[in-house]
Amino acid sequence: MVQLELLICFSGLDFPVERLVAWVRLLMDGFLEQIATDPAFTAERESPMLREIVRSVLTGQAPDPSRSTASTIV
């Protein structure tokens, strides 16, 4: 039996979907941990940045700050 592996082209390299999913989960885990431990870090304010970073990981394009209204953590 031949096993087919799904690959996603990322910055000219092929990565298994499972690897990209693991990285997106890592970003989500860090995001949720930050929300749980830092009252100044809110989902409402930081969600646009999370979406932009995940988009960047999945498309291989640099993050575009103009697409995010999130502010820097001080």
Secondary structure, 3 states (H helix, E strand, C coil): CCCCCCEEEECCEEEEHHHHHHHHHHHHHHHHHHHHHCCCCCHHHHHHHHHHHHHHHHHCCCCCHHHCCCCCCC
